[in-house]
């Protein structure tokens, strides 16, 4: 996510605390938050896909997803 969008999320959060948001700004904030969360999840999933555990014998085992 671009820094400008993150700055806009923070700007809307500050405005919400001080004077309140219009319905359009609330919708914009929600859309930006959803985009931020989706990007965060993608990044975390990518990182966890690269994690391996090494047992006592030196065998590498990939981190398993729940239910596998």
N, C-alpha and C positions, 0 to 999 in steps of 0.2 A: 504494500500500500504506500502511496506517495506521502511524503511528509506534509504536503499541503492539506491532504484529507485528514490526517491525524490532528493537525493544527485546527482544522475546522471542527472536529469532534470536541476538542478541548475548549474552543471558543463557545460552542453551543452549550457545553456543560457549565461554563462560567455564567453565561447569560441565563440559563435555567435557574441557577442558584440565586441570582440577583433580581432579575426582573421578570422572568418567565419567558416561555416560548410561544410563538404562534403555532397554529396547527401545521402549517407548511414546514416550519423549522423542526417541529417534533417529528414529522415524517422524514425529513432529511436526516435528522440525528439517528433515527431508527435504521434507515438504509445504510448510513455510514458505519454504524455499529455492527450491523450484520456483515457487511463487507470486511470489516476489521477482524471479526471473530472467525469468518471463513478462512481468511488468510492465515490467521494464527493457527487454526487447526491443521491446515495444509502444511505449514512449516513444521509443526510439532510431529505430525505423522511422518513426514519425510525424515526428520531427525531420528525418530524411534525406529524406522525401518532399517536404519544403518547400525543399530545397536546389536552387539553380540555379547553373549556371556561365555566365559571360559571356565570350564570345570577343573577339578584337581588334576586330571590327566592331560590337560592342555587342549581339550576338544572345544571348538567354537560352536556355540548354539545360538541361532538367531532368536531374537525376542519374538515371542508368539503373541498374536492378537487374542483377545478374549474369545473363548468358545472353540479355539483350535485344539 
